[in-house]
Structure formats: C-alpha cells, structure tokens
Amino acid sequence: MKQNNSCYLFGMYEPDTDSIVVYANDSDPFIINCQKCNSSVILNNPDDIVYLYRLAQDAPLLYAKLALKENGLQDYVDAMNIIN
C-alpha cells in the first residue's frame, strides 16, 4: 500500500495585520509578522522596503520561505537592488 505524504500549502497576505498566514495540510495556520521580519533587513534606501511589501502581497509563500531562512529577506532585497 502506497502512503500519500503530500504537503499542501496555501499562503496569503493579511493587510490588516501586516502578516503572512500559511496553511499546511490540516494543521493550524502559521503566522509570520511582516513588520518584525522587515525590521531586520538593512535597506540602502528607505524606498527599498517596497520590495518586501510587494513580495508579501504577490508571493506570500516565497516571502514566508525567505523570512524563515537566515538572511533570506536581506539577500532578496540585495538581489533586487542589483537587478534594478
């Protein structure tokens, strides 16, 4: 008998709380506070914060993945500065 260990993820940005809510399978939601995560990023220009807000709104699961990785959001902002 084959076991199905699939992980189903769904994430969304909640603007009222400035947070990412991640749902995995049938477990309780996991909440990431964007303001706290964003405050750990060093910005070359204060306007660079828009990269993180757009990421949270447009790709909440990617934001969550980067927020949970050491220097993930910092590396993302640094890369966006190189591209732009």
Secondary structure by P-SEA (a helix, b strand, c coil): ccccbbbbbbbbbbccccbbbbbcccccbbbbcaaaaaaaccccccccaaaaaaaaaccaaaaaaaaaccaaaaaaaaaaaaac
